[in-house]
Amino acid sequence: MDSVPVLEEPLKKVLGGNTAKVMAEHLGLHTVGDLLHHYPRRYAERGELTRLSDLPLDEHVTVVAQVADARVLKFNGGRGQRLEVTITDGSGRLQLVFFGKGVHKPRTQLVPGTRGMFAGKVTVFNHKRQLAHPEFKTLGAGSGADAVEAFANQLLPLYPACKQMESWQIQQAVDIVLGPAGSEDAVLAELVDPLPGALREGRGLATLPEALRKIHRPRTKADIAAARDRLKWDEAFVLQVALARRRRAEAQLPAAPRRPVEDGLLTAFDARLPFTLTDGQRRVSEQIFADLATEHPMHRLLQGEVGSGKTMVALRAMLGVVDAGGQAAMLAPTEVLAQQHHRSITEMMGELAEGGMLGGAEQGTKVVLLTGSMGAAARRQALLDLVTGEAGIVIGTHALIEDKVQFHDLGLVVVDEQHRFGVEQRDALRSKGKQPPHLLVMTATPIPRTVAMTVFGDLETSVLDQLPAGRSPIASHVVPAKDKPHFLARAWERVREEVAGGHQAYVVCPRIGDEEDEAKAAKQKKSGEEGAEAAEAEKRPPLAVLDIAEQLAKGPLADLRVEVLHGRMQPEAKDEVMRRFAAGAVDVLVATTVIEVGVNVPNATAMVIMDADRFGVSQLHQLRGRVGRGSAPGLCLLVTEMPEASPARTRLGAVAATLDGFELSRIDLEQRREGDVLGQAQSGARSSLRVLAVIDDEEVIAAAREEATALVTADPELTGYPELRTALDALLDEEREEFLDKG
């Protein structure tokens, strides 16, 4: 029987059961290879120690410092004892506290002058910061001149750790796997190097064994830099090869060219537009129509600011395809958005959306809506219109993907808010065409260029960066409800002023606030939400749609027409509320994030977002885009109870300070784990970035894309690159696993 390659050896076999169990359960590390690719996040060194004066409260930290003082205190009439150790790094002091049986080991090891690594959660007791029962490891215990010298030059790797396993325990595990210093090659020699030799040498990159040795056991800072440079290329290049192969495979597919006829539906639609298209809309439309005219499927990402007119560009593309004898489908993530798109598109088209009906235009077509909650008769009619070709345009939710939905000749798929759908879902809809249909993906969440190259690397990108004429500026302000309650009172006054001026307002809340919510809250409380946080939660006003709507209707917005909208309402009820709001029959709409995208009521000028700190940066930007859509200026008030110095307030301040969605998307990405951002749009393999930072490493990603495209063009099957093929299979296996996990 073949022996298992060293890198595939289970950690259980190498490290023992308990350590391997913790690594598997809490760090996702199962094999020797997994552990070697768990890189240090930073390095500590003598003379440049973590500053104790900057330690964040309530966070799990690792520090390197020296014991300044240690003393044992008795309490409970001498029956109990407590060890207090003071450590310092020159910038500040921190107290370590040990109780009961946990006193013995630290008492013998942590004597004044001892240097060590200490890890635990930073708390405050008697106005002093402390670590209670921290894990620790002494350093340089030999304490001779040689030991001090060795320590002075040593870079100490600090690994991404967890409460159950500290950084130095991970370092010890890595040392066991690699063996004594100087003997690492016994393990590293069998590594499969995915980078072609010519590419590696041409760019002066280290070999993979050298990079792994230097990242885990660096002698100098130059070692770390060389290792990271190389490992970034591994991640960028393998991913870009996967995307280049996908682009190439899709470019080989046949598609029916869809060229609009002269004086057809598109011409009639353009003639009835009450405004002229922006330069950006015209430019992007030209790119799209050029793609549609080819014999291979279009794969284009259309991104643009909230309100930049993406729907208009998409509608013109759909009309062009109908002109050419095909059908177009628009996939929306929610029923509210699907209904909104259906309403706004039929309004824009007028009699052109009544093809085959009495009073409909001669060049017109039928525009149908298909959602999961439609009545049986309406659904049957919509399905019939699609299969016969009577309907040229269909707008719907995931219901469009179901097997029973058949098209006469599907020519174009438009996917709105791509980050809500996985690759598999958009592919499922595209498989319904006689030939692969053209694909247009839209997103109003602006995406930095590097993310577009990484997440949407199989699509060409078009950007709408102009707002249509007549759109108004939006003023945004943070309302600190806890620090300054009178600011919140003023917010409701401003809403009344907008309504008195003939306008309307939204109030957005993070939850609905019915019995199901209450049960969930009780369950959370039962499962261990306790102490200060629970007390704080009880003090807070209930920030839920049903509660806030009732409070406003009885209090600061009494005598205004206040209604609610949320995801658990019946579809007919939701649609009726939106119709009434659009018609001006509702003054204030209290809603959840169902209004986040696509909702277009130009008369709505004010928005108050309750508990704004609970929303992400991009989501706040999306919500804010619902106001300022007409000629009157917009106002967005971000209400929060978070303290001024908190990261949440900083984030809200950034949103209030700029309307530039691309700038906000950078802030969003910098504040979150990259995987959260990448994982939104594609399956999880895209989030497995360890050293590549999609914001900071634009040059590496762009260069890797160029190299990958050239290599795949020259050798599509990678027959000359077996090692790259192996790395690619591993990445794709990970993707497939993620897809299966998603069910």
C-alpha positions, 0 to 999 in steps of 0.5 A, a space after each residue: 500500500 502506498 504511503 501517505 505523502 507527508 503533507 497529507 499526514 493527519 495532524 492527529 498522527 504527528 501531534 497527538 489527539 488533543 492538540 489535533 482535535 483543537 486545531 481541527 475544531 477551532 482553526 480548521 487545520 487537519 493535515 500537516 499541509 494545512 498547518 504549514 499554510 497557517 502563516 504567522 500574522 505578524 512577528 514580535 521582536 525584542 526592542 519593538 514589543 507590543 505596546 502595553 499602553 495601546 492594548 484594546 479592552 475586551 480583546 484577546 491579545 498576546 504580548 511580549 513583556 518583562 516581569 517587574 513585580 510579583 506578590 502573593 496576597 491572602 484573603 478569606 482569613 488566609 484560606 485563599 490566595 491571589 498572585 498579582 504579577 506586574 509586567 512592563 514593556 517600557 510603554 506601559 504596565 499591565 497586571 496579571 492575576 492568578 487565583 487558587 490552584 492556578 497560583 503555583 506554576 506562575 509563582 515559581 516561573 514569573 519572578 522579577 526580570 523574567 521575560 515572557 509571552 502572555 495571552 488572555 483577554 484584557 479586562 479592567 478591575 479597580 480602574 487597572 487593566 489586567 489579564 486574569 489567568 493568562 496563558 504564558 511562556 517564559 523566554 530566554 530562561 537561560 539568561 546568559 549573555 548568549 541567550 540574551 543575544 539570541 533572543 535579541 535577534 529572534 523574530 517570534 512568529 505570532 499566529 492567528 490563534 484562538 482561546 483554546 490554543 495560543 500562538 506559541 502552542 501553534 509555533 511548537 506544533 509547527 516546530 514538531 512538523 518541520 523538525 530541528 532548524 536546518 532539517 526542514 527540507 526533509 518535509 518541504 522537499 515534497 511540496 508541489 510548486 504551482 508556479 511555473 519555473 520561468 514565471 518564478 525566475 522571471 519575477 525573482 520569487 523564492 521557491 515554495 520550500 524556501 518561502 515556507 521555511 522563511 515565513 515560519 522561521 525567519 532570520 531577518 525581516 527580509 526573509 519575511 518579505 521574500 516569503 510573503 511576496 512568493 506566497 501572495 503569488 501562489 494565491 493570486 496566480 492559481 485563482 487567476 488561472 481558474 478564472 482564465 480557464 472559466 473565461 476561455 471555456 465560456 468564450 468557446 460556447 456558441 450563442 445566437 447574435 442578438 442585433 436590434 432591428 431598425 425602427 423596432 421596440 428599442 427605437 420606439 422606447 428611446 423615442 418616448 424617453 422624457 430625458 436623454 441618456 448620460 454619456 456613461 449610459 450611452 458608453 456602457 450600452 455600446 459595449 453591451 450591444 457590441 457583446 450581444 452582436 457576437 456569436 459567443 455569450 456576453 459575460 459582463 458585470 455592470 456596476 455603478 453608484 446607487 441611482 446611476 441608471 443601471 436598470 435603464 441600461 439593462 432594460 435597453 439591452 433586454 429590448 434589443 434582444 426582444 427586437 432580435 427575436 429572443 426573450 430576456 429574464 431579469 433575476 432579482 434577489 427579493 420579491 419586493 425588488 422583483 415587483 418594484 422592477 416589474 412596476 418601474 419597467 412597465 411604467 417606463 415602457 407604457 403601451 410598449 409593455 402591452 404587446 398582444 393586448 388591446 391598446 398595446 403598441 404594435 411593436 410591443 411585447 408582454 412583460 410578466 412577473 414570476 415569483 414564488 408566492 403568486 397565485 396558481 392561475 397567474 403563475 400558470 399564465 406567466 409560464 404559458 407566456 414564457 414557453 410560447 414566446 408571448 412574453 418577451 421580458 420576465 422579471 422574477 426571483 429564484 422562482 425563475 430557476 425552477 425546473 418547470 420554468 421553460 422559455 421559447 428562446 432565452 437570449 439574455 439573463 440579467 442578474 440584479 445584485 449579483 452578491 446575493 446569488 452564487 455562480 451556481 444560481 446564475 448558471 442554472 438560469 442560463 442553462 434554460 436557453 436553447 444555446 447559452 444566453 448572454 449574461 449581464 450582471 448588475 451590482 449597486 455595491 461598488 467594487 474596487 478594481 482588485 475585487 472585481 478582478 478576483 471575485 468577478 474575474 470571469 466577467 468583463 466590467 463596465 462602470 457607470 460613474 455618473 448620476 443622471 441629471 436632476 438627481 439631488 445631493 444627500 446630506 448624511 449625519 450621525 445622531 448619537 441617541 444615547 449621548 445627545 437624546 435631543 438630537 434624536 428628538 430633532 431628527 423626528 422634527 426634521 421628518 415632520 418638516 419634510 412631510 410638511 413640505 410635501 415629501 415622504 420619509 423612510 425609517 429603517 429598523 434592523 428587525 421586525 419585532 413580532 413574537 418570533 423575534 421575541 422568542 429568538 431574543 429570549 433564546 439568546 439570553 438563555 444561551 448565555 448573553 449575560 452581564 453588562 451586555 444583557 443589561 445594556 440590551 435591556 436599557 435600550 429602546 426596542 429598535 424594531 419595525 412594529 415597535 418603532 412604528 407604534 411609538 412614532 404614530 403615538 408620539 413624535 409623528 402623531 397625526 402623520 400617515 405611518 405604515 410598515 413594510 417587512 419581509 414576513 408580510 404577505 406579498 400582496 400586502 407588501 405590494 399594496 403598501 409600496 404602491 400606496 407609498 409611491 402614490 404619496 398616500 403614506 407619509 412615513 414608511 417604517 421598514 426593514 432592509 426590504 427597501 435596500 435596493 431598487 425601490 424608487 420613490 422620487 418624492 421620498 427625501 428623508 431616511 432615519 436608520 435606527 441602530 445604524 451601527 448594526 448595518 454594514 458600510 455598503 448596506 448603509 450606502 444602499 439604503 441611503 440611495 433610496 432618498 435624493 432620487 428626485 429634484 429635492 435634496 435628500 437627508 439621511 440620519 444614522 441613529 446609534 447608541 454606540 459611544 463616540 470612540 467605538 469602531 462602529 461610530 468611526 464607521 458611521 462617520 465614514 459613511 456620513 462623510 462621503 457619497 462615493 461608493 467606491 471609497 466606502 467599499 474600500 473602507 468596508 473591505 479594510 474593516 472586515 476579513 477579506 473572506 467576508 467580502 470575497 465569500 459574498 459573491 462566489 463559493 468559499 474557495 475565493 475566501 481562502 486568502 491568507 497573505 493576499 490582500 485584495 485592496 493592497 496587492 492590486 499590482 500582484 493581482 493584475 500581474 497574475 491575471 496577465 500571466 494566467 491569461 497568457 499561460 491558459 491561451 498557450 496551454 488551455 489544458 495545462 498539459 505542460 504544468 502538472 504541478 499547477 494542475 494539482 494546485 488548481 484541482 485542490 482549489 476547485 475541490 474546495 469550491 465543490 465542497 463549499 457548494 455541496 455544503 451550501 446544499 
